[in-house]
């Protein structure tokens, strides 16, 4: 049944998966178009920098795997690695998505407006001229939304929020009262 916060009736996990699929389909479409037409390779590569954060996101996802004996061992013995990974995820998302996409948008707009000649623009398909920027804006909005979740998780990890105190600490606190 739909909840008040989920009026569409689909689970948040399904919505997230649809957004991820849309994000990858639209960006892949632009990269394929740039490769097919042999134009705009620079912009395709520039926007591909955002995938730097995927390395750290994959490691984070693996660290949450509780069934694998390897990950149980890694979570127990490699906590400094996972903390560093979380910091790098936060930093890579900030620089390679939140900051980079507006720079990308400005640069392609600037180049299309002031650098390319009318003949060069006339050779482009209308999707090349008008499809790339909305795609990157869409991915940037998603990235900002995801960054807020990453930032919240980072603050929680840094402040120790959400962790239960050890039983001995709880016992000592109860004794002191």
C-alpha positions as a Markdown table, in Angstrom:
| # | Residue | x | y | z |
|---|---|---|---|---|
| 1 | Unk | 0.0 | 0.0 | 0.0 |
| 2 | Unk | 1.3 | 3.5 | -0.7 |
| 3 | Unk | 2.3 | 5.5 | 2.3 |
| 4 | Unk | 1.9 | 9.2 | 2.6 |
| 5 | Unk | 5.5 | 9.7 | 1.8 |
| 6 | Unk | 5.3 | 7.3 | -1.1 |
| 7 | Unk | 2.0 | 8.3 | -2.9 |
| 8 | Unk | 3.0 | 6.8 | -6.2 |
| 9 | Unk | 2.9 | 3.3 | -4.7 |
| 10 | Unk | 6.3 | 2.2 | -5.7 |
| 11 | Unk | 9.0 | 1.4 | -3.2 |
| 12 | Unk | 11.9 | 3.9 | -2.7 |
| 13 | Unk | 14.3 | 1.2 | -3.8 |
| 14 | Unk | 12.5 | 0.8 | -7.1 |
| 15 | Unk | 12.4 | 4.6 | -7.7 |
| 16 | Unk | 16.2 | 4.8 | -6.9 |
| 17 | Unk | 16.9 | 1.9 | -9.4 |
| 18 | Unk | 14.8 | 3.7 | -12.1 |
| 19 | Unk | 16.7 | 6.9 | -11.5 |
| 20 | Unk | 20.0 | 5.0 | -11.7 |
| 21 | Unk | 19.0 | 3.3 | -14.9 |
| 22 | Unk | 17.8 | 6.6 | -16.4 |
| 23 | Unk | 21.1 | 8.3 | -15.4 |
| 24 | Unk | 23.2 | 5.6 | -17.0 |
| 25 | Unk | 21.0 | 5.3 | -20.1 |
| 26 | Unk | 21.0 | 9.0 | -20.9 |
| 27 | Unk | 24.7 | 9.4 | -20.2 |
| 28 | Unk | 25.5 | 6.3 | -22.3 |
| 29 | Unk | 23.3 | 7.7 | -25.1 |
| 30 | Unk | 25.3 | 10.9 | -25.2 |
| 31 | Unk | 28.7 | 9.1 | -25.1 |
| 32 | Unk | 27.5 | 6.8 | -28.0 |
| 33 | Unk | 26.3 | 9.8 | -29.9 |
| 34 | Unk | 29.6 | 11.6 | -29.5 |
| 35 | Unk | 31.5 | 8.4 | -30.6 |
| 36 | Unk | 29.1 | 7.8 | -33.6 |
| 37 | Unk | 29.3 | 11.4 | -34.9 |
| 38 | Unk | 33.1 | 11.8 | -34.0 |
| 39 | Unk | 32.2 | 15.1 | -32.5 |
| 40 | Unk | 32.1 | 16.2 | -28.8 |
| 41 | Unk | 34.5 | 13.6 | -27.6 |
| 42 | Unk | 36.0 | 16.1 | -25.2 |
| 43 | Unk | 32.7 | 16.7 | -23.5 |
| 44 | Unk | 32.0 | 13.0 | -23.3 |
| 45 | Unk | 35.3 | 12.3 | -21.7 |
| 46 | Unk | 35.0 | 15.4 | -19.4 |
| 47 | Unk | 31.6 | 14.2 | -18.2 |
| 48 | Unk | 33.0 | 10.7 | -17.7 |
| 49 | Unk | 35.2 | 12.0 | -14.9 |
| 50 | Unk | 32.1 | 11.7 | -12.7 |
| 51 | Unk | 32.5 | 7.9 | -12.7 |
| 52 | Unk | 35.6 | 8.4 | -10.5 |
| 53 | Unk | 33.2 | 8.3 | -7.5 |
| 54 | Unk | 31.9 | 4.9 | -8.6 |
| 55 | Unk | 35.1 | 3.2 | -7.4 |
| 56 | Unk | 34.4 | 4.4 | -3.8 |
| 57 | Unk | 30.7 | 3.8 | -4.0 |
| 58 | Unk | 31.3 | 0.2 | -5.0 |
| 59 | Unk | 33.6 | -0.3 | -2.1 |
| 60 | Unk | 31.0 | 1.2 | 0.2 |
| 61 | Unk | 28.3 | -1.1 | -1.2 |
| 62 | Unk | 30.6 | -4.1 | -0.7 |
| 63 | Unk | 31.3 | -3.0 | 2.9 |
| 64 | Unk | 27.6 | -3.3 | 3.7 |
| 65 | Unk | 27.5 | -6.9 | 2.6 |
| 66 | Unk | 26.9 | -8.8 | 5.8 |
| 67 | Unk | 26.5 | -12.4 | 4.4 |
| 68 | Unk | 30.0 | -12.7 | 2.8 |
| 69 | Unk | 32.7 | -14.2 | 5.2 |
| 70 | Unk | 35.3 | -12.1 | 3.4 |
| 71 | Unk | 33.3 | -8.8 | 4.0 |
| 72 | Unk | 32.7 | -9.8 | 7.6 |
| 73 | Unk | 36.4 | -10.2 | 8.0 |
| 74 | Unk | 37.2 | -7.0 | 6.1 |
| 75 | Unk | 34.7 | -5.0 | 8.2 |
| 76 | Unk | 36.3 | -6.3 | 11.3 |
| 77 | Unk | 40.0 | -5.8 | 10.3 |
| 78 | Unk | 40.0 | -3.0 | 7.7 |
| 79 | Unk | 38.0 | -0.2 | 9.4 |
| 80 | Unk | 40.6 | 2.5 | 8.6 |
| 81 | Unk | 40.4 | 1.5 | 5.0 |
| 82 | Unk | 36.6 | 1.9 | 5.0 |
| 83 | Unk | 36.8 | 5.2 | 6.8 |
| 84 | Unk | 39.3 | 6.5 | 4.2 |
| 85 | Unk | 37.0 | 5.1 | 1.4 |
| 86 | Unk | 34.1 | 7.1 | 2.9 |
| 87 | Unk | 36.1 | 10.3 | 2.9 |
| 88 | Unk | 37.2 | 9.7 | -0.7 |
| 89 | Unk | 33.6 | 9.0 | -1.8 |
| 90 | Unk | 32.5 | 12.2 | -0.2 |
| 91 | Unk | 35.4 | 14.2 | -1.8 |
| 92 | Unk | 35.1 | 12.5 | -5.3 |
| 93 | Unk | 31.3 | 13.1 | -5.3 |
| 94 | Unk | 31.8 | 16.8 | -4.4 |
| 95 | Unk | 34.5 | 17.5 | -6.9 |
| 96 | Unk | 33.7 | 15.1 | -9.8 |
| 97 | Unk | 29.9 | 15.6 | -9.8 |
| 98 | Unk | 28.6 | 18.5 | -7.7 |
| 99 | Unk | 31.4 | 21.0 | -8.8 |
| 100 | Unk | 32.4 | 19.5 | -12.2 |
| 101 | Unk | 29.0 | 19.4 | -13.9 |
| 102 | Unk | 28.3 | 23.1 | -13.6 |
| 103 | Unk | 31.8 | 23.8 | -15.0 |
| 104 | Unk | 31.0 | 21.3 | -17.8 |
| 105 | Unk | 27.7 | 23.1 | -18.6 |
| 106 | Unk | 29.3 | 26.5 | -18.6 |
| 107 | Unk | 32.1 | 25.3 | -20.9 |
| 108 | Unk | 29.9 | 23.6 | -23.5 |
| 109 | Unk | 27.6 | 26.6 | -23.5 |
| 110 | Unk | 30.6 | 28.9 | -23.9 |
| 111 | Unk | 32.1 | 26.8 | -26.7 |
| 112 | Unk | 28.8 | 26.4 | -28.6 |
| 113 | Unk | 28.1 | 30.2 | -28.2 |
| 114 | Unk | 31.5 | 31.8 | -28.8 |
| 115 | Unk | 34.0 | 29.2 | -30.1 |
| 116 | Unk | 32.2 | 27.1 | -32.7 |
| 117 | Unk | 31.4 | 28.6 | -36.1 |
| 118 | Unk | 28.0 | 28.7 | -37.6 |
| 119 | Unk | 29.1 | 26.0 | -40.1 |
| 120 | Unk | 30.3 | 23.7 | -37.3 |
| 121 | Unk | 27.0 | 24.1 | -35.5 |
| 122 | Unk | 25.1 | 23.5 | -38.7 |
| 123 | Unk | 26.8 | 20.1 | -39.1 |
| 124 | Unk | 25.6 | 18.9 | -35.7 |
| 125 | Unk | 22.4 | 17.0 | -35.2 |
| 126 | Unk | 19.9 | 18.9 | -33.1 |
| 127 | Unk | 20.3 | 16.4 | -30.2 |
| 128 | Unk | 24.0 | 17.2 | -30.1 |
| 129 | Unk | 23.2 | 20.9 | -29.8 |
| 130 | Unk | 20.2 | 20.6 | -27.4 |
| 131 | Unk | 20.5 | 17.1 | -25.8 |
| 132 | Unk | 23.8 | 17.1 | -23.9 |
| 133 | Unk | 23.1 | 20.0 | -21.6 |
| 134 | Unk | 19.7 | 18.8 | -20.3 |
| 135 | Unk | 21.3 | 15.3 | -19.8 |
| 136 | Unk | 24.1 | 16.7 | -17.7 |
| 137 | Unk | 21.7 | 18.9 | -15.7 |
| 138 | Unk | 19.6 | 15.8 | -15.0 |
| 139 | Unk | 22.7 | 13.9 | -13.8 |
| 140 | Unk | 23.8 | 16.9 | -11.8 |
| 141 | Unk | 20.5 | 17.2 | -10.0 |
| 142 | Unk | 20.6 | 13.5 | -9.2 |
| 143 | Unk | 24.2 | 13.8 | -8.1 |
| 144 | Unk | 23.4 | 16.7 | -5.7 |
| 145 | Unk | 20.5 | 14.6 | -4.3 |
| 146 | Unk | 22.8 | 11.6 | -3.8 |
| 147 | Unk | 25.5 | 13.9 | -2.4 |
| 148 | Unk | 23.2 | 15.0 | 0.4 |
| 149 | Unk | 22.7 | 11.4 | 1.4 |
| 150 | Unk | 26.5 | 10.8 | 1.3 |
| 151 | Unk | 27.1 | 14.0 | 3.3 |
| 152 | Unk | 24.6 | 12.9 | 5.9 |
| 153 | Unk | 26.2 | 9.5 | 6.1 |
| 154 | Unk | 29.6 | 11.1 | 6.4 |
| 155 | Unk | 28.5 | 13.4 | 9.3 |
| 156 | Unk | 26.9 | 10.4 | 11.0 |
| 157 | Unk | 30.1 | 8.4 | 10.7 |
| 158 | Unk | 32.3 | 11.3 | 11.9 |
| 159 | Unk | 30.1 | 12.1 | 14.9 |
| 160 | Unk | 29.4 | 8.5 | 15.8 |
| 161 | Unk | 25.7 | 9.0 | 15.3 |
| 162 | Unk | 23.7 | 5.9 | 15.1 |
| 163 | Unk | 26.1 | 3.7 | 16.9 |
| 164 | Unk | 25.1 | 2.0 | 20.1 |
| 165 | Unk | 27.4 | 2.4 | 23.1 |
| 166 | Unk | 29.2 | -0.8 | 24.1 |
| 167 | Unk | 27.4 | -2.8 | 26.9 |
| 168 | Unk | 30.2 | -2.1 | 29.3 |
| 169 | Unk | 29.8 | 1.7 | 28.7 |
| 170 | Unk | 26.1 | 1.5 | 29.3 |
| 171 | Unk | 26.6 | -0.5 | 32.5 |
| 172 | Unk | 29.2 | 2.1 | 33.8 |
| 173 | Unk | 26.8 | 4.9 | 32.9 |
| 174 | Unk | 23.9 | 3.2 | 34.8 |
| 175 | Unk | 26.2 | 2.6 | 37.8 |
| 176 | Unk | 27.2 | 6.2 | 38.1 |
| 177 | Unk | 23.6 | 7.4 | 38.4 |
